[in-house]
Amino acid sequence: MMADDPKAEGKRQKAESPTQKAGGLAPVRVVLDNGVTVIVKANHTTPSVSILAAVRTGGYADLPGKEGTAALCARVLDRGTVSRNAEVIADELDSRGASLSVSTGRHQMSASATCLSDDFPAVLALVADVVRHPAFPEAEVAIRRADLISSIRKEQDNPAQMAVDAFVRALYGSHPYSRKIRGTVEAVESLKRQDLVRCYQKGFLPWALTIVVVGDVDEQPAVEMASKLFGDWTALATGDKRPTGGDKPLGLSIPDAPQPLERSLVAVPMMNKSQADVAYGFVGIRRHDLDYTAISVMNNALGQYAIGGRLGDSIRERQGMAYYVFSSLEAGFGEGPLTIRAGVSAENVERTIASIDAELNAVLNDGFTEKEIDESKSYLVGSIPRQLETNGAIAAFLLNAEIFGLGLDYDVRLPGLIQAITLDDANKAARRLLDPARATIAVAGPWAPNPATLTTPTTPTNPPNPADEATPWSLPDE
């Protein structure tokens, strides 16, 4: 991570980029005097540019009873600035064939724009205006509030979403991660314009902003342009100083999530539906956990890509029970979940849960095979170039590397990190996280639970091995 240089003059520090020997993406990275980070990667394969402007705020910062504030703030942010109303913004974008959208997550809100390279200066200026001078017009707040409430109500009719929501609430309990980023109908109905203004003032701070530009631009002029547009920005809220310490990179301190001590099941009856959806899983890890790469390889072997892996081969292909089944790992500033999801007919819910139990117990008792781990590593390494085929994908990769402190050369190091994982590493990762006796399970759909058959796993599991608690296979910054 590049440190600020207190002796720098002007609005920019000297640009840094990896050496030619490092190869890979080799972006230019600068930090302005006010803390704004600018990352630029030239890619002249097409005459287009992607822009990401992201800050470290999101649903996690919503006040109790005000869940959905960040989600609504994101929906209104680009709907008018001090100098442009929503119609002017739309006309400017349409006349250039450009696009602009704003999205939010648990810890991040980002404005994303695409345009032709000839229009890059004007579109970057528009992004800067949206990020720095949003007006939050009352009329737009009302329209977007209604849109968000409509989206929430649609989710309430979706078994897959309801299963995930119930799973997360049951897994995290009183931890802030149990709250929905989009909030509830009741909470969103109570939101006022001033709530969005406070959300913006607390989250949109120069030191919390990262600008990523990828495409048909020259790097140094793009840095100069960003410096002119963002370099004189100062925090609006009093007392907001750049934090030190805590989790990387900006002082976020997310409490540890409680670890369930026993198995639990929650059902969401939706008797008018034709399919039941299952969410089954565990509290996972933070992104900078030393076991991240090993757990990623393990997750891929388990079933990251639906028809592949243990779960897909057994439950979907051989037994034919599931419309879909896959596992996912969400690792961020806090401990996100490791989730197994499946869509099945109601009569197959219990068999599906029992099959998940059986596959996890097989991994815990017998381990993966060398072939499974080798194939997973080959797949993950081979997918890296495919994940960096577009300007937008490259920008997202560079933003992720920046916010988690992975380094400018992470794309160069990543294949080696994956290939270094051994069979023993993957099996240790499984023993660390997977335990059917402590699984949290949620089912939504036309199904009623039978606690007598589902409160305990089908076979006993091995207790955790204390020797597996720390492993040396990854770099400290992960």
HUGIBEL-V878071 format. One record per residue. N is the residue number from 1. RES is the residue in one letter. PSI is psi in whole degrees, 0 to 359 (none if undefined). NEAR is the number of other ideal C-beta (glycine too) atoms within 10 Angstrom. Layout:
# HUGIBEL-V878071
{{N | RES | PSI | NEAR} {N | RES | PSI | NEAR}}
This chain:
# HUGIBEL-V878071
{{1 | M | 136 | 13} {2 | M | 130 | 15} {3 | A | 152 | 7} {4 | D | 145 | 13} {5 | D | 105 | 11} {6 | P | 345 | 7} {7 | K | 357 | 6} {8 | A | 145 | 14} {9 | E | 157 | 8} {10 | G | 196 | 9} {11 | K | 353 | 17} {12 | R | 151 | 19} {13 | Q | 167 | 21} {14 | K | 134 | 9} {15 | A | 143 | 16} {16 | E | 144 | 12} {17 | S | 158 | 18} {18 | P | 158 | 18} {19 | T | 159 | 8} {20 | Q | 331 | 7} {21 | K | 328 | 8} {22 | A | 329 | 15} {23 | G | 207 | 11} {24 | G | 206 | 14} {25 | L | 320 | 22} {26 | A | 60 | 18} {27 | P | 163 | 27} {28 | V | 137 | 19} {29 | R | 130 | 22} {30 | V | 155 | 25} {31 | V | 121 | 23} {32 | L | 163 | 25} {33 | D | 331 | 18} {34 | N | 2 | 17} {35 | G | 350 | 17} {36 | V | 131 | 24} {37 | T | 132 | 24} {38 | V | 126 | 28} {39 | I | 128 | 27} {40 | V | 132 | 25} {41 | K | 118 | 24} {42 | A | 134 | 18} {43 | N | 102 | 18} {44 | H | 19 | 10} {45 | T | 330 | 10} {46 | T | 154 | 12} {47 | P | 56 | 12} {48 | S | 164 | 22} {49 | V | 141 | 27} {50 | S | 139 | 22} {51 | I | 132 | 28} {52 | L | 131 | 20} {53 | A | 109 | 26} {54 | A | 142 | 27} {55 | V | 159 | 22} {56 | R | 68 | 23} {57 | T | 157 | 24} {58 | G | 203 | 24} {59 | G | 334 | 24} {60 | Y | 331 | 20} {61 | A | 356 | 18} {62 | D | 139 | 26} {63 | L | 152 | 11} {64 | P | 133 | 8} {65 | G | 352 | 11} {66 | K | 26 | 19} {67 | E | 136 | 22} {68 | G | 357 | 28} {69 | T | 311 | 26} {70 | A | 321 | 28} {71 | A | 317 | 26} {72 | L | 322 | 28} {73 | C | 317 | 28} {74 | A | 323 | 25} {75 | R | 335 | 23} {76 | V | 342 | 24} {77 | L | 317 | 27} {78 | D | 18 | 24} {79 | R | 31 | 22} {80 | G | 138 | 21} {81 | T | 181 | 22} {82 | V | 327 | 9} {83 | S | 351 | 9} {84 | R | 132 | 18} {85 | N | 177 | 15} {86 | A | 323 | 17} {87 | E | 320 | 10} {88 | V | 317 | 13} {89 | I | 314 | 18} {90 | A | 318 | 14} {91 | D | 318 | 12} {92 | E | 319 | 18} {93 | L | 313 | 20} {94 | D | 320 | 10} {95 | S | 340 | 10} {96 | R | 0 | 16} {97 | G | 29 | 11} {98 | A | 168 | 20} {99 | S | 153 | 13} {100 | L | 131 | 20} {101 | S | 158 | 13} {102 | V | 135 | 20} {103 | S | 162 | 15} {104 | T | 153 | 25} {105 | G | 205 | 17} {106 | R | 322 | 21} {107 | H | 12 | 22} {108 | Q | 139 | 23} {109 | M | 134 | 27} {110 | S | 143 | 21} {111 | A | 129 | 22} {112 | S | 129 | 20} {113 | A | 148 | 25} {114 | T | 146 | 21} {115 | C | 170 | 25} {116 | L | 153 | 16} {117 | S | 328 | 15} {118 | D | 334 | 12} {119 | D | 3 | 20} {120 | F | 313 | 24} {121 | P | 316 | 16} {122 | A | 321 | 15} {123 | V | 323 | 21} {124 | L | 321 | 24} {125 | A | 323 | 14} {126 | L | 317 | 26} {127 | V | 316 | 24} {128 | A | 320 | 21} {129 | D | 317 | 18} {130 | V | 317 | 22} {131 | V | 322 | 25} {132 | R | 332 | 18} {133 | H | 46 | 12} {134 | P | 146 | 22} {135 | A | 338 | 19} {136 | F | 60 | 21} {137 | P | 140 | 16} {138 | E | 318 | 10} {139 | A | 319 | 11} {140 | E | 324 | 21} {141 | V | 315 | 22} {142 | A | 316 | 12} {143 | I | 313 | 15} {144 | R | 330 | 22} {145 | R | 315 | 21} {146 | A | 320 | 12} {147 | D | 316 | 12} {148 | L | 318 | 22} {149 | I | 320 | 20} {150 | S | 319 | 11} {151 | S | 319 | 14} {152 | I | 318 | 20} {153 | R | 325 | 10} {154 | K | 320 | 10} {155 | E | 326 | 15} {156 | Q | 349 | 14} {157 | D | 10 | 11} {158 | N | 110 | 15} {159 | P | 321 | 21} {160 | A | 314 | 19} {161 | Q | 321 | 17} {162 | M | 324 | 22} {163 | A | 316 | 28} {164 | V | 316 | 21} {165 | D | 315 | 20} {166 | A | 322 | 20} {167 | F | 312 | 26} {168 | V | 318 | 21} {169 | R | 316 | 16} {170 | A | 323 | 17} {171 | L | 317 | 27} {172 | Y | 345 | 21} {173 | G | 240 | 12} {174 | S | 356 | 6} {175 | H | 146 | 17} {176 | P | 336 | 17} {177 | Y | 351 | 22} {178 | S | 346 | 14} {179 | R | 144 | 20} {180 | K | 135 | 19} {181 | I | 322 | 17} {182 | R | 349 | 21} {183 | G | 192 | 25} {184 | T | 164 | 16} {185 | V | 315 | 15} {186 | E | 316 | 12} {187 | A | 316 | 21} {188 | V | 323 | 22} {189 | E | 332 | 13} {190 | S | 351 | 16} {191 | L | 137 | 24} {192 | K | 169 | 13} {193 | R | 320 | 17} {194 | Q | 331 | 10} {195 | D | 320 | 19} {196 | L | 321 | 24} {197 | V | 317 | 16} {198 | R | 319 | 16} {199 | C | 314 | 27} {200 | Y | 312 | 23} {201 | Q | 327 | 14} {202 | K | 332 | 15} {203 | G | 329 | 21} {204 | F | 87 | 23} {205 | L | 146 | 25} {206 | P | 314 | 21} {207 | W | 346 | 22} {208 | A | 358 | 24} {209 | L | 134 | 22} {210 | T | 127 | 24} {211 | I | 125 | 28} {212 | V | 128 | 30} {213 | V | 126 | 29} {214 | V | 129 | 29} {215 | G | 205 | 27} {216 | D | 70 | 17} {217 | V | 158 | 23} {218 | D | 134 | 12} {219 | E | 311 | 19} {220 | Q | 316 | 13} {221 | P | 325 | 12} {222 | A | 321 | 25} {223 | V | 316 | 22} {224 | E | 319 | 16} {225 | M | 315 | 19} {226 | A | 324 | 27} {227 | S | 319 | 20} {228 | K | 325 | 15} {229 | L | 331 | 21} {230 | F | 348 | 23} {231 | G | 337 | 17} {232 | D | 11 | 13} {233 | W | 131 | 18} {234 | T | 156 | 8} {235 | A | 141 | 18} {236 | L | 321 | 13} {237 | A | 135 | 12} {238 | T | 145 | 7} {239 | G | 1 | 5} {240 | D | 102 | 16} {241 | K | 155 | 11} {242 | R | 123 | 14} {243 | P | 160 | 15} {244 | T | 154 | 7} {245 | G | 188 | 6} {246 | G | 195 | 12} {247 | D | 152 | 18} {248 | K | 151 | 16} {249 | P | 351 | 18} {250 | L | 43 | 19} {251 | G | 14 | 15} {252 | L | 129 | 17} {253 | S | 94 | 10} {254 | I | 124 | 18} {255 | P | 152 | 10} {256 | D | 143 | 10} {257 | A | 144 | 20} {258 | P | 138 | 13} {259 | Q | 118 | 11} {260 | P | 139 | 18} {261 | L | 350 | 8} {262 | E | 166 | 10} {263 | R | 143 | 17} {264 | S | 152 | 15} {265 | L | 134 | 17} {266 | V | 138 | 17} {267 | A | 142 | 20} {268 | V | 97 | 18} {269 | P | 127 | 14} {270 | M | 74 | 21} {271 | M | 347 | 9} {272 | N | 3 | 8} {273 | K | 157 | 17} {274 | S | 348 | 10} {275 | Q | 145 | 16} {276 | A | 144 | 25} {277 | D | 136 | 28} {278 | V | 133 | 26} {279 | A | 125 | 26} {280 | Y | 129 | 25} {281 | G | 200 | 25} {282 | F | 160 | 21} {283 | V | 132 | 21} {284 | G | 230 | 24} {285 | I | 168 | 23} {286 | R | 159 | 19} {287 | R | 327 | 21} {288 | H | 11 | 19} {289 | D | 139 | 16} {290 | L | 337 | 17} {291 | D | 7 | 23} {292 | Y | 311 | 22} {293 | T | 318 | 25} {294 | A | 318 | 27} {295 | I | 326 | 26} {296 | S | 316 | 23} {297 | V | 315 | 29} {298 | M | 315 | 30} {299 | N | 321 | 26} {300 | N | 317 | 24} {301 | A | 328 | 29} {302 | L | 319 | 30} {303 | G | 40 | 26} {304 | Q | 328 | 21} {305 | Y | 53 | 13} {306 | A | 275 | 15} {307 | I | 351 | 13} {308 | G | 171 | 20} {309 | G | 174 | 24} {310 | R | 311 | 19} {311 | L | 312 | 27} {312 | G | 319 | 22} {313 | D | 319 | 16} {314 | S | 303 | 19} {315 | I | 322 | 25} {316 | R | 312 | 23} {317 | E | 306 | 13} {318 | R | 319 | 10} {319 | Q | 341 | 14} {320 | G | 31 | 8} {321 | M | 332 | 18} {322 | A | 141 | 25} {323 | Y | 325 | 12} {324 | Y | 154 | 15} {325 | V | 133 | 30} {326 | F | 165 | 21} {327 | S | 153 | 26} {328 | S | 151 | 16} {329 | L | 122 | 20} {330 | E | 105 | 16} {331 | A | 117 | 22} {332 | G | 217 | 22} {333 | F | 330 | 23} {334 | G | 181 | 25} {335 | E | 97 | 24} {336 | G | 172 | 21} {337 | P | 152 | 23} {338 | L | 116 | 22} {339 | T | 136 | 23} {340 | I | 127 | 28} {341 | R | 146 | 23} {342 | A | 145 | 30} {343 | G | 122 | 19} {344 | V | 167 | 26} {345 | S | 156 | 16} {346 | A | 323 | 16} {347 | E | 348 | 11} {348 | N | 6 | 21} {349 | V | 308 | 25} {350 | E | 320 | 16} {351 | R | 322 | 14} {352 | T | 313 | 25} {353 | I | 318 | 24} {354 | A | 324 | 16} {355 | S | 322 | 22} {356 | I | 314 | 28} {357 | D | 312 | 22} {358 | A | 318 | 16} {359 | E | 320 | 22} {360 | L | 319 | 26} {361 | N | 324 | 20} {362 | A | 319 | 14} {363 | V | 316 | 20} {364 | L | 321 | 20} {365 | N | 323 | 11} {366 | D | 342 | 9} {367 | G | 168 | 17} {368 | F | 170 | 22} {369 | T | 161 | 11} {370 | E | 320 | 11} {371 | K | 316 | 10} {372 | E | 314 | 22} {373 | I | 321 | 23} {374 | D | 318 | 14} {375 | E | 322 | 15} {376 | S | 316 | 25} {377 | K | 317 | 22} {378 | S | 319 | 12} {379 | Y | 312 | 17} {380 | L | 318 | 23} {381 | V | 316 | 15} {382 | G | 336 | 10} {383 | S | 346 | 12} {384 | I | 310 | 13} {385 | P | 323 | 10} {386 | R | 331 | 8} {387 | Q | 353 | 13} {388 | L | 34 | 18} {389 | E | 337 | 10} {390 | T | 159 | 17} {391 | N | 318 | 22} {392 | G | 320 | 19} {393 | A | 321 | 14} {394 | I | 317 | 21} {395 | A | 317 | 27} {396 | A | 321 | 20} {397 | F | 315 | 22} {398 | L | 323 | 26} {399 | L | 316 | 22} {400 | N | 316 | 15} {401 | A | 324 | 20} {402 | E | 311 | 22} {403 | I | 335 | 21} {404 | F | 9 | 21} {405 | G | 37 | 16} {406 | L | 344 | 23} {407 | G | 153 | 18} {408 | L | 337 | 23} {409 | D | 21 | 19} {410 | Y | 323 | 21} {411 | D | 332 | 24} {412 | V | 321 | 16} {413 | R | 335 | 15} {414 | L | 313 | 18} {415 | P | 319 | 15} {416 | G | 322 | 10} {417 | L | 318 | 21} {418 | I | 313 | 20} {419 | Q | 337 | 15} {420 | A | 347 | 14} {421 | I | 130 | 24} {422 | T | 169 | 16} {423 | L | 318 | 17} {424 | D | 321 | 14} {425 | D | 313 | 22} {426 | A | 319 | 29} {427 | N | 324 | 19} {428 | K | 321 | 22} {429 | A | 319 | 27} {430 | A | 316 | 22} {431 | R | 333 | 20} {432 | R | 321 | 22} {433 | L | 328 | 21} {434 | L | 126 | 22} {435 | D | 99 | 21} {436 | P | 333 | 24} {437 | A | 344 | 17} {438 | R | 17 | 18} {439 | A | 144 | 23} {440 | T | 131 | 25} {441 | I | 136 | 27} {442 | A | 139 | 26} {443 | V | 129 | 31} {444 | A | 134 | 26} {445 | G | 196 | 25} {446 | P | 66 | 17} {447 | W | 141 | 25} {448 | A | 137 | 10} {449 | P | 154 | 16} {450 | N | 89 | 12} {451 | P | 329 | 9} {452 | A | 331 | 7} {453 | T | 349 | 11} {454 | L | 354 | 20} {455 | T | 346 | 13} {456 | T | 147 | 14} {457 | P | 164 | 20} {458 | T | 328 | 15} {459 | T | 152 | 15} {460 | P | 153 | 12} {461 | T | 161 | 18} {462 | N | 141 | 11} {463 | P | 154 | 10} {464 | P | 146 | 14} {465 | N | 115 | 10} {466 | P | 333 | 7} {467 | A | 345 | 9} {468 | D | 358 | 16} {469 | E | 330 | 10} {470 | A | 132 | 10} {471 | T | 151 | 18} {472 | P | 18 | 8} {473 | W | 346 | 20} {474 | S | 163 | 20} {475 | L | 152 | 16} {476 | P | 332 | 8} {477 | D | 7 | 14} {478 | E | none | 21}}
